[in-house]
Amino acid sequence: MKKILPLLMIIALLIGCDNKENPPAEETQPMELTQVQRVKVAQDNDFSFELFKQTLANTNESNVFISPLSVSIALGMTWNGAAGNTKTEMEKALKISGISTKDINEYYKLILSSLPEMDPKIKLSIANSIWYRNTFSVKPNFLNTNIDYFNAEISPLDFTKPEAVSTINKWWNNQTNGLIPKVLDKIEDGHVMFLINAIYFKGIWVKQFKKKDTHEGNFTNEKNQSVKVNYMNMTETFAYAEDEYAQYLEMPYGNSTFSMTVILPKGKVGEADFNELTNERFNNAEQKMANEKVTVQFPRFKVENKFQLKPMLQAMGMQKAFTKIAEFDGISNLKPLYIDFVQHDTYVEVTEEGTEAAAVTTVGITEAISNNPQFIANKPFAFVIKEKNSGIILFMGKMGNVEKY
């Protein structure tokens, strides 16, 4: 029985390899997580789905791509300088509960060192940096904590010089392999510090689509308009599941350590409620997945986004950090500091070969698928990219209006 459903695609992580064939998978060692660290993964994934939900609610963009991991890491560095109610509210937004400061920092240290080494066929880099005005006095303990646990590069800089903006933009450009070349346009007089995370990912499908099988077809977007897109086609064995809400399809990268899980909501265009997608529902569906031959029709696409995350984080409980009464006593003894902005720049490209993605999160601190199941992604969808063993979510996205690519 044919099933043609709207698509919700959630990307937990993107993976890559150099060989376009499918050689035997190289042996990899799973990330060793303590019980406390597994709790933190679950909290991070709750944060991922809530941030995705709030981003959808606070943007008019049809296509949304975010990296919850990038945001979590950038805010994690900032959190190390927070105190009082400001720190408590940041923990609420980040879904942190019942874990000590040391254990939280140890968790970030582990994933920053382990994730890029999980799959030799994947190009994955995660980098952190802190740039501060060279006349601004920063507490050594704050810098040392972020060096020790986040491997952050520390750079005092004369923010008054015209080349300061280009210097910081060059770092972003290098860390994202040119996918996100520019984030800052200018540095305001009140800005004293930028805390930055950058993630770059390039992965090749284990089972690649053949370009000769890519054909033009119709995609019905969120406005119920039919637009032409290029569909990649394949009938292969994949991990697959269904529930009353959606179809779920997992497409692995590299040596199958990382994968993209695509969620295709059931129902007509306009009826797909992406708020129905929760971490619990996603986990339940993954547990039900079984290998099955599936006919897949999936669009090529490319998306670039720039989000100001202040309203999303405020809705998640992080209020005081954005006000002039914020408590960032752990950063400096000088003037009261607060977060001016949290900017999130992202890029993703999905083709027959695989996926390339990047994300930069900047915290600006200022003073004061026949008989086979059919998986036809011809309607709005979302996506999640993750590391499979730990369950750590790296990227999430939604496509509401695919353009021909």
N, C-alpha and C positions, 0 to 999 in steps of 0.2 A: 504494500500500500504506500503510495507516495505521500510524503509529508513535507509541505513547503511552509516554513514557519519564519516569523521575524527573528532576527538574531541578536543575542546579547553576548558579546565577546569580552571575556575578562582575561587580561594578560598578567600572569604572575611573574614570568621572566622570559627573556629572549636569549636564544643560544646560537652558537655558530661553529662551523668547522670549515676547513679549507677544501676537502675532497668532496666533489659533487656526487660521487658514488656513495654507496652505503656499506662501508667496510665494517668488520666486526667491532663492536663497541669496546673501547679501551676501558680497562678496569679502573674504577674510581672508588675512593673511600668516602662514605657518607659523613656529613658533619656530625661530630659528637656533641650532642646537646645534653646539658643537665636538666633535671626536672624543672628547675627554676627558669632556665632558658627556654624550655618548651612552653611554659606559661607565658613568657614574654613574646614568643612567636604568635601565640593565640591572641594576645592583647594587641600586637602589631597588626594582625590581620583584621581584628575588629576595627581598629583605627583605619585600615585601608578601605574597608567597605563603607564606613561612615564618612570618610573624606570624599570618596567617590560620589556618594549620595548627595553630600552638601555641595560638591562642585557642580553636579547636574542641576541642582536647585538654584544655583547662583550664577548661572551663565546662560546666554542665549545661543551659544555655539551648538550646532548639530553634532559635531564630531568632537569628542573629548578624550584626551589622552593624558594620564598623570602617572607619576611614580610615587606611590605612597612611601616607599622605602627612602627615597631621596628626601622627602619632606620630614620623615621621622628622624633621619640622621641629622639634618640641619637643625631641627628643633631640639634634638638631643644634645647637641653641642651647646645651644643657647640655654637650655634647661640647667646645665651645669653652673650657670651664673645667676640663676634665679633664686629667690628666697620668699618666705612667707606665703601669702595668698597667691602671689604671682606663680610661684612654683607649684602650688596645689592645683591651680586652674590649668596649668600646662599639663600636669599629670592626668587631669580629667580628660582633656582633649586628646592626649596621646593614649588614653585607656590604660595608663599605668596604675597598678594597684597591688599592694602587698609585696613589693620587691624593693630591696635596699638599693641605695645609690650606687654602691660598689658593684652589685650584681647587674644593674642596668648598664653601667659602663663596660663591664666585662663582656656582656652580651654584644654590645656594639663592636667591641674590639674583635670578638670572635668572628662575627659575620663579615666585617670589613676585611679580615685576613683570609677567611675561608672561601667565601662565595666566588671570588675571581679564580680560585684554584680548583673548583669543583669539577670542571670539564675541560680537558686540554684542547677540545675542538671548538671551544667557545672563546670569543674575545669579550671579556667583561672587565671593566675597570671601574673602581669607585674611589673618588678622591675628595678630600676635604681641605679647606683653607680658611684662614681668618686674616682679614686685612683690617688694620686699624690706623687711624690718624696718628702720625708720628709724634704729635704733641699731646696725645691722650695717654693717661696713665692707666695701665691695665694690671690687675692683680696677677702676679706670677703663678699662683696656684690655679687660676682659671686657665691660663695658657698651657700650663704643664699637664693638667688633666686632659685637655683636648689633644695635646700632642701624644700623651701616653695611650689613651684609649681610642682616639679617632684618627690617629696618625695625621693630624692637621698640620698643614704648612702655615707658618706664622710669618706675616709680612707687615711690618710698620711701613707706612707710605705717606708721602706728603700729598694729602688730598687736594691741596690748593693748586697743584700743578696741572696743566691741561692734559699731560700724558698719563695721569693717574687712572682715568677711565679706560684708556686703551690698554694699559698694563693689566688691569683686572680682566677686561674682556678677552685679552690674549690668553689668559689662564683658562677661562671657560672654553674658548675655541680649541685649545690644545687638548683639554680633558675630554671633549665630546667628539674628537676627530673631525672637527669642522662643522658638525651638524648644528650646533648652537653657537654661532660666531660672536654674537653681541647680546648682552643682557642689560648693561647700564648705559644710559644716555648721558647722565650727568651725576655729580655728587653734590648733594645739598650742603649748605653751610653747617647744618646741625648734625650731619652724619659723622659718627665717630668709629663705626665698626661694621664690617660685612662678614657674616658667617655663611660659608658656601659649601654645598655638596654638589658633586657632578657624577653622574653615572652614564657609562657608555656600554652598549651591548650590541653584538653582532652574532647572529646564529643562523646556521643552515639547517633546513628541515632534514630529518632523518629520511623521510619519504618526500622527495621533491616533486613539485608539479612540473610537467613537461610544457615548455612554451608552445609547442605545436597544438596542445590541447586547450590553450587559452582562447576564448571566443567572446565577442561582444554580446551583451545581454541587458535586460532591463532590471533596474533596482528601484523599488518603490520606497521613497524617502519618508521622513516624518510628516511632511506636508501632503502625503498621499500622491506625490507627483512621480511619474515614471521617468527615470534618467538612464542614459546609456553608461555601462561600466564594462571593464574587461574582467571576465570570470575565469579563474583557474579551475581546472576540473581533474578529478581523480577518483577511482574506485579502489580502495585499499582497506587493510585491516587496521583499525584504530581502537583505542579505548573509548567506549561510548556508553551513554546512559540517558534515561528519560525519567521525568517525574511529571506531576500535574502542571508544573509551571513551564518547563522548557526541555529542549534536547541539549545534551552536553557532549562535546567532542574534544578529545585531547590530541594535539599534534606535537610530537616531541622534536627537539633540536639536538644536534651534535651526537653525543653518546646516550641520549635520553635522560640526562640528569635534569635538564630544564625542559619546560614545555609551555605551549599556549593552550589554554582551555577556552573553547568558544561556547558561549551559551546562547541558544536560539530560542527566545520565548515563544510560547504557543499563542495563537490568536492572530487577529488581523492587525495591520498597521494602525497605530494609534492606541491599541489596547495593551501593548507591552508596557508594563509598569516596572521600570528598572529599580524602583525602590523595593520591589519584592525580592530582589537579590540580596541575600545576607550571607555573612560568613558561615552561619550554621547551615543554610540551605546548600551553599556551595560545597561544604565539607560532606554533607550527607550524599550529595550527588556523586562526588568523587569516590566515596566508599562503595557505591553501587556500580561503578564503571566496570565493564567487561569487554574483552576484545571481540570485535565484530566487524565484518566487512561492510563498509559504508561508502556510499556514493556522495562525494563532496563537491560542492560548487561554491567557490569562495572568491570574493573580489580582490583584485590588487588595489592597494590604496596607500596614500601618504598623507600624514596629518602633522601640522605644526600648531602648537598652542602656546599662549602666554596667559597665565592666570595670576591675579592678585588674590591671595588666599585669606586675607584678613576677615572677610565676612564668613567664610567657611569655618575658620578656626574659632571665631567668636560664637557661631552657632553651636559649636562643639564644646563650649564652656570656657574658652581661653579669652577672657575679657580684659583683665587688669593689665596684661602684658602690653597692650596697645594704648594705654593711657599714661598720662604724665605722673601718675602715682604708682607706677609699676616698681617692683622691687627686684632690681638686678644688682644687688649688693655684692654678689660674688664676682662681678666683672670689674668694678672700679669703685673707689671711694669718692669719686668726683660727682658732678651734677647728677641729679636723678636721670636715669636712662629708661627708655622704653622702645618697643619695637615699632618702627615707622611702617615697615612693609614686610610681607613674605611673598616673594615673587617666584613663580614656578613656570619655567620654560621647558617645553618638551617637543620631541620629534619622534615619529615612527614611520617606517616604510616597510610594507609587506609585499613580497614578490614571489615568483615561482621558486626562487632559490632559498629564501628564508626571510629573516627580519633584521632590521637595523633600527636601533632606538637609542635615544639619549634624553637625559633630564638634568636640569640645573635648578636647585632651590637656593634662593638667596634670602637670608634674614638681614634686613637693614636695621641697625641699632642707631638711634638718635638721642640726643639730649632731649631735658624736658621732652539523510542523504540517500522504480523497479521493485523488487522484492527486498533488496537491501534497504536499510534505512537511508533516507535521503536527507542531506544536510545542506539546504540551499539558502545561502546567505544573501537573499535578494531583498531584504528589508532591514530596518534599523537593528543594529547589534552592538554588543559590548564585548570587551575582551580583557583577560587577566594573564599576566606572565609571572611564573614563579619557579622556585627551586623545589623539586618534587619531594625530596627526602625530608627536609625541614619544614616545608610548606611556606617558606618566606615569600611574600608577594613583593615583586619589584615594580611592576607596571600594571595599570588598569586603563581601559579606554571604552569609548562608545562611538559608533559611527551611525549618524542619523541621515547623512546626505553624502554618499560616496560619489566622487567625481571620477570620470574616466581617467585611468592612469596606466 
